[in-house]
């Protein structure tokens, strides 16, 4: 099994503050497709963006991340139990979960080991769902600036696993009966500072800092400020979601 590649612990607090929330429709659909709503397990949970949403639909949510710093900064919820654990070794009892999710995380996993663990812990007809998003919806100057930074400036600094995200998880083949998810959008009404904070959580920004410093990031921020308009304005920002789902049979 590959070792845990920790790209996020150093910025766990910013991750908790600036990572976007998932649409309510996602949690509702996952609950509807699960065999029951007794227990959901959210692996690679980060600071709990999806975990807390699942708690609106499930009696219990167990949220796991290998980073103790991420768990320490996770969003508290009375129905979410946060634990430090890897997706490939959850510690969940066999047949102990109705739903297993991984949001913006599966590309970091040892996938064969993770799928074996999913087969072990999911109940019959249990649902697994891998959720990801990459580029912003095009059509605005703001999106163009962020996307040029993501795909061009940061290209040498993304970890290789990130290619799966840019490919909308098309290279991930679930060894389960496929369940088609409806189209969904991740939408945030954000200030400029919130958008800048989000971009600053990217693993490639950390790689760029180590290699050449933060100069290109600051240049991107300056371009965003010019395109944003009034500093106090908020804008609707959108990312198409990819949901790869399957059912244990």
Secondary structure, DSSP 8 states (H G I E B T S, - for coil): ------SSGGGHHHHHHHS----HHHHHHHHHHSS-SSEEEEES-TTTHHHHHHTTTSSEEEEEES-HHHHHTS---TTEEEEE-BTTB----TT-EEEEEEES-GGGS-HHHHHHHHHHHEEEEEEEEEEE--SB-SSSHHHHHHHHIIIIITGGGS-GGGHHHHTTTTT---SSEEE-----EEEEEEEHHHHHHHHTT-HHHHHHHHHH-SHHHHHHHHHHHHHH-STT-EEEEEEE-EEEEEE--
